[in-house]
């Protein structure tokens, strides 16, 4: 397998700013900011919407 062709796969802290919820998952997303979460520093990425705030998942979707 060739070296240095894959992006860095790391833990990233996602923040749904609409619902003020945090999600920690592994991702290749590159960010310029970091944030402390549960005593450890992670790459930090903000979201406008996620399953915590999307009307389809929260049951607030109008028909």
DSSP file (Angstrom, degrees, kcal/mol; ACC not computed):
  #  RESIDUE AA STRUCTURE BP1 BP2  ACC     N-H-->O    O-->H-N    N-H-->O    O-->H-N    TCO  KAPPA ALPHA  PHI   PSI    X-CA   Y-CA   Z-CA
    1    1 A X              0   0    0      0, 0.0     2,-0.1     0, 0.0     0, 0.0   0.000 360.0 360.0 360.0 137.9    0.0    0.0    0.0
    2    2 A X        -     0   0    0      1,-0.1     3,-0.5     2,-0.0     2,-0.2  -0.435 360.0-125.5 -72.6 143.4    1.3    3.5   -0.9
    3    3 A X  S    S+     0   0    0      1,-0.2    -1,-0.1    -2,-0.1     0, 0.0  -0.543  80.8  16.3 -87.8 154.4    2.2    5.8    2.0
    4    4 A X  S    S+     0   0    0     -2,-0.2    -1,-0.2     1,-0.1    -2,-0.0   0.743  89.2 106.4  61.0  30.8    0.9    9.3    2.6
    5    5 A X        +     0   0    0     -3,-0.5     2,-0.3     2,-0.1    -1,-0.1   0.555  60.8  80.1-108.9 -12.3   -2.1    9.1    0.2
    6    6 A X  S    S-     0   0    0     -4,-0.2     2,-0.1     1,-0.1     3,-0.1  -0.722  80.4-117.7 -98.6 145.0   -4.8    8.9    2.8
    7    7 A X        -     0   0    0     -2,-0.3     2,-0.5     1,-0.1    -2,-0.1  -0.342  43.7 -86.2 -73.2 160.6   -6.3   11.8    4.7
    8    8 A X        -     0   0    0     20,-0.2     2,-0.7    -2,-0.1    -1,-0.1  -0.575  39.4-156.4 -73.2 117.9   -5.9   12.0    8.5
    9    9 A X        +     0   0    0     -2,-0.5     2,-0.3    19,-0.1    19,-0.2  -0.874  33.3 147.9 -98.8 112.4   -8.8   10.0   10.1
   10   10 A X  E     -A   27   0A   0     17,-2.5    17,-3.1    -2,-0.7     2,-0.3  -0.851  53.4 -80.4-141.3 169.2   -9.3   11.4   13.6
   11   11 A X  E     -A   26   0A   0     -2,-0.3    32,-0.8    15,-0.3     2,-0.4  -0.625  47.6-172.1 -75.6 132.4  -11.8   12.1   16.3
   12   12 A X  E     -Ab  25  43A   0     13,-3.5    13,-2.1    -2,-0.3     2,-0.7  -0.985  20.4-135.2-129.3 137.5  -13.7   15.4   15.6
   13   13 A X  E     -Ab  24  44A   0     30,-3.3    32,-2.7    -2,-0.4     2,-0.4  -0.841  21.8-163.5 -93.7 115.6  -16.1   17.2   17.9
   14   14 A X  E     -Ab  23  45A   0      9,-3.5     9,-3.0    -2,-0.7     2,-0.5  -0.818   0.7-159.6 -99.3 139.6  -19.2   18.4   16.0
   15   15 A X  E     -Ab  22  46A   0     30,-2.3    32,-3.2    -2,-0.4     2,-1.1  -0.957  11.2-152.7-125.5 113.3  -21.5   21.0   17.5
   16   16 A X  E  >> -Ab  21  47A   0      5,-2.7     4,-1.5    -2,-0.5     5,-1.5  -0.744  14.0-169.2 -79.9 102.6  -25.1   21.5   16.4
   17   17 A X  T  45S+     0   0    0     30,-2.3    -1,-0.2    -2,-1.1    31,-0.1   0.741  79.9  59.5 -71.1 -22.8  -25.4   25.1   17.3
   18   18 A X  T  45S+     0   0    0     29,-0.4    -1,-0.2    30,-0.2    31,-0.1   0.902 121.5  23.6 -70.9 -41.6  -29.2   25.1   16.7
   19   19 A X  T  45S-     0   0    0     -3,-0.2    -2,-0.2     2,-0.1    -1,-0.2   0.468 102.0-127.4-100.8  -4.7  -29.8   22.4   19.4
   20   20 A X  T  <5 +     0   0    0     -4,-1.5     2,-0.3     1,-0.2    -3,-0.2   0.907  60.8 143.1  54.5  46.3  -26.6   23.1   21.4
   21   21 A X  E   < -A   16   0A   0     -5,-1.5    -5,-2.7     2,-0.0     2,-0.4  -0.890  40.9-144.6-116.0 147.0  -25.7   19.4   21.2
   22   22 A X  E     -A   15   0A   0     -2,-0.3     2,-0.4    -7,-0.2    -7,-0.2  -0.885  10.3-168.7-113.3 142.9  -22.2   17.9   20.8
   23   23 A X  E     -A   14   0A   0     -9,-3.0    -9,-3.5    -2,-0.4     2,-0.6  -0.998   6.5-158.7-131.0 127.8  -21.3   14.8   18.8
   24   24 A X  E     +A   13   0A   0     -2,-0.4     2,-0.3   -11,-0.2   -11,-0.2  -0.936  33.0 139.0-108.6 119.9  -17.9   13.1   19.0
   25   25 A X  E     -A   12   0A   0    -13,-2.1   -13,-3.5    -2,-0.6     2,-0.3  -0.940  53.7 -91.4-150.2 169.1  -17.1   10.9   16.0
   26   26 A X  E     +A   11   0A   0     -2,-0.3     2,-0.3   -15,-0.3   -15,-0.3  -0.702  53.9 152.8 -89.4 140.3  -14.2   10.0   13.7
   27   27 A X  E     -A   10   0A   0    -17,-3.1   -17,-2.5    -2,-0.3    -2,-0.0  -0.976  53.0-129.6-158.2 163.5  -13.9   12.0   10.5
   28   28 A X        +     0   0    0     -2,-0.3   -20,-0.2   -19,-0.2   -17,-0.1   0.303  64.2 132.9 -99.1   5.7  -11.5   13.3    7.9
   29   29 A X        -     0   0    0    -19,-0.2     2,-0.5     1,-0.1    -2,-0.1  -0.331  49.3-144.0 -59.7 134.3  -12.9   16.8    8.3
   30   30 A X        +     0   0    0    -18,-0.0     2,-0.3    13,-0.0    -1,-0.1  -0.894  23.4 178.0-103.6 128.8  -10.1   19.4    8.6
   31   31 A X        -     0   0    0     -2,-0.5    14,-0.1     2,-0.1    12,-0.0  -0.868  33.6-145.9-126.9 160.8  -10.7   22.3   10.9
   32   32 A X  S    S+     0   0    0     -2,-0.3     2,-0.3    12,-0.2    13,-0.1   0.534  81.8  65.3 -98.6 -10.2   -8.7   25.3   12.1
   33   33 A X        -     0   0    0     11,-0.5    11,-2.5     2,-0.0     2,-0.3  -0.800  60.1-163.1-117.0 157.0  -10.2   25.3   15.6
   34   34 A X  E     -C   43   0A   0     -2,-0.3     2,-0.3     9,-0.3     9,-0.2  -0.870   4.7-166.2-128.7 164.0  -10.1   23.0   18.6
   35   35 A X  E     -C   42   0A   0      7,-2.2     7,-2.4    -2,-0.3     2,-0.3  -0.990  24.7-114.8-152.9 144.3  -12.2   22.7   21.7
   36   36 A X  E     +C   41   0A   0     -2,-0.3     2,-0.3     5,-0.2     5,-0.2  -0.623  36.6 173.2 -77.7 135.1  -11.9   20.9   25.0
   37   37 A X  E >   -C   40   0A   0      3,-2.9     3,-1.3    -2,-0.3    -2,-0.0  -0.930  66.8 -15.5-148.0 120.9  -14.6   18.2   25.6
   38   38 A X  T 3  S-     0   0    0     -2,-0.3     3,-0.1     1,-0.3    -2,-0.0   0.868 129.4 -50.3  52.0  42.3  -14.7   15.8   28.5
   39   39 A X  T 3  S+     0   0    0      1,-0.2     2,-0.3     0, 0.0    -1,-0.3   0.524 121.6  92.0  81.7   7.1  -11.1   16.7   29.4
   40   40 A X  E <  S- C   0  37A   0     -3,-1.3    -3,-2.9    -5,-0.1     2,-0.4  -0.968  72.1-121.5-133.8 149.7   -9.5   16.2   26.0
   41   41 A X  E     + C   0  36A   0     -2,-0.3     2,-0.3    -5,-0.2    -5,-0.2  -0.778  35.3 175.8 -95.3 131.5   -8.9   18.5   23.1
   42   42 A X  E     - C   0  35A   0     -7,-2.4    -7,-2.2    -2,-0.4   -30,-0.2  -0.880  40.8 -91.9-128.4 158.4  -10.5   17.7   19.7
   43   43 A X  E     -bC  12  34A   0    -32,-0.8   -30,-3.3    -2,-0.3     2,-0.4  -0.508  50.4-140.0 -61.9 142.0  -10.7   19.3   16.3
   44   44 A X  E     +b   13   0A   0    -11,-2.5   -11,-0.5   -32,-0.2     2,-0.4  -0.941  25.1 175.9-122.1 129.8  -14.0   21.3   16.4
   45   45 A X  E     -b   14   0A   0    -32,-2.7   -30,-2.3    -2,-0.4     2,-0.3  -0.995  18.2-144.3-135.2 126.3  -16.6   21.7   13.6
   46   46 A X  E     -b   15   0A   0     -2,-0.4     2,-0.3   -32,-0.2   -30,-0.2  -0.677  12.3-163.9 -93.8 146.9  -19.9   23.6   13.9
   47   47 A X  E     -b   16   0A   0    -32,-3.2   -30,-2.3    -2,-0.3   -29,-0.4  -0.941  19.8-151.2-123.9 146.7  -23.1   22.5   12.2
   48   48 A X  S    S+     0   0    0     -2,-0.3     2,-0.3     1,-0.3   -30,-0.2   0.767  85.5   9.6 -83.4 -27.9  -26.3   24.4   11.6
   49   49 A X        +     0   0    0    -31,-0.1    -1,-0.3   -32,-0.1     2,-0.2  -0.996  63.4 158.5-153.4 146.3  -28.5   21.4   11.7
   50   50 A X    >>  -     0   0    0     -2,-0.3     4,-2.1    -3,-0.1     3,-1.2  -0.807  63.0 -71.8-148.7-170.9  -28.2   17.7   12.7
   51   51 A X  T 34 S+     0   0    0      1,-0.3     6,-0.0    -2,-0.2    -2,-0.0   0.733 127.4  62.9 -65.1 -20.0  -30.6   14.9   13.7
   52   52 A X  T 34 S+     0   0    0      1,-0.2    -1,-0.3   -31,-0.1    -3,-0.0   0.738 119.5  21.1 -75.3 -22.5  -31.0   16.7   17.1
   53   53 A X  T <4 S+     0   0    0     -3,-1.2     2,-0.3   -32,-0.0    -2,-0.2   0.494  91.6 111.7-124.5  -6.6  -32.5   19.8   15.5
   54   54 A X    >X  -     0   0    0     -4,-2.1     4,-1.9     1,-0.1     3,-0.7  -0.547  66.9-133.0 -73.5 131.5  -33.9   18.6   12.1
   55   55 A X  H 3>>S+     0   0    0     -2,-0.3     6,-1.1     1,-0.2     5,-1.1   0.803 103.0  59.2 -56.0 -32.8  -37.7   18.7   12.0
   56   56 A X  H 345S+     0   0    0      1,-0.2    -1,-0.2     4,-0.2     3,-0.2   0.915 113.3  37.1 -63.2 -41.7  -37.9   15.2   10.4
   57   57 A X  H <45S+     0   0    0     -3,-0.7    -2,-0.2     1,-0.2    -1,-0.2   0.747 115.8  52.3 -83.6 -24.7  -36.1   13.6   13.4
   58   58 A X  H  <5S-     0   0    0     -4,-1.9    -1,-0.2    -5,-0.0    -2,-0.2   0.561 109.0-118.1 -88.9  -7.5  -37.6   15.8   16.1
   59   59 A X  T  <5S+     0   0    0     -4,-1.0    -3,-0.2    -5,-0.2    -4,-0.1   0.591  86.2 111.6  83.6  10.4  -41.2   15.0   15.1
   60   60 A X      < +     0   0    0     -5,-1.1     2,-0.2    -6,-0.2    -4,-0.2   0.269  38.8 128.2 -99.3  10.3  -41.9   18.7   14.3
   61   61 A X        -     0   0    0     -6,-1.1     2,-0.2    -7,-0.1    -7,-0.0  -0.485  54.2-136.4 -70.3 131.9  -42.2   18.3   10.6
   62   62 A X              0   0    0     -2,-0.2    -2,-0.1     1,-0.1    -1,-0.1  -0.624 360.0 360.0 -88.5 150.5  -45.4   19.7    9.1
   63   63 A X              0   0    0     -2,-0.2    -1,-0.1     0, 0.0    -2,-0.0   0.431 360.0 360.0 -97.0 360.0  -47.3   17.7    6.6
